[in-house]
Amino acid sequence: MRSFAAFLLGIIVGVAGTLYLPFVTLHREQMNTDLRKELDVLQAQMHDIGDKLKTMNLPKPQIGESASPSPSPTVSPP
């Protein structure tokens, strides 16, 4: 009797798994598609930022010509 119950339980679990597996696979593929879209957008934004940084002209420090010295940190007694 135990073996028959185990057999029936195995069949029930197998049928439930077979019916549920396509849902899990479709859901996983949908998530992968959504994540791929988001990654593509982020990658495009990173390329745009990189291009902007490459073309950005930063001011060069002028040494000697009215350059103000940077303040040095001071330590106050406790």
N, C-alpha and C positions, 0 to 999 in steps of 0.2 A: 504494500500500500504506500509506503514511503517513497519508493522508487517511482511509482506512478504519479504521486503528487509532485515530485521533483521534475519529472518529465513534463507534466502540464505547466508547471511554473516556468520551466525553460522555454516552452513553446510560447507562453504568454509574453515573457520578457523579449524573446526573439521577434515576435510580431510587433510589439510596441516599439522596439528599437528600429525595426525596418520602416515602420510608419513615421517615426520621429526623425530619423536620420536625414531625409531630404530637406526637412525644415531647417535643421541645424546647418546643413551645407549651404543652403540658399542665404540664410542669415549671415553666415561667415563671409560669403562672397559679396554680399551687399555692404558689409562693414569694410571689407578690403577696398571696394570701389570708392566708398565715401572717404576713407583715409587716404587713398591715392590722390583723389581730387584735392584734398586739403594740403597734402605734401607738395603737390605741383604748384599750388598757389603760394605756399611758403617759400619754395625754391625760387619762384619767379621774383618774389619780393626781396629775397636775399641777393639775387643777381642785380636787381635794380639798385639796392643799397650799395653794393660793391661798385657798380658803375658810377654812382654819384660820388663815392669816396675817391675813385680814381681821378675824376675830373675836377675835384674840389681843389682850389688854390688856397693854401693856408698862408697867412702872413708870416714872413720870415723875421726873426728877431734882428733888430739893428743894433750892432755893437758899436759903442762909442758915440753915436749921434743921439744925444738927449735920452739915452736909455736910463730909465730909473732902476736903481738896484732893488732887488727883491728884499723885502723885510726879513730879517733873521729872527728866528723864534727866540723868545726870552723865557726864562724860567723865574717865576716869582718865589720867594722863600715861603715856606709853609707857615 
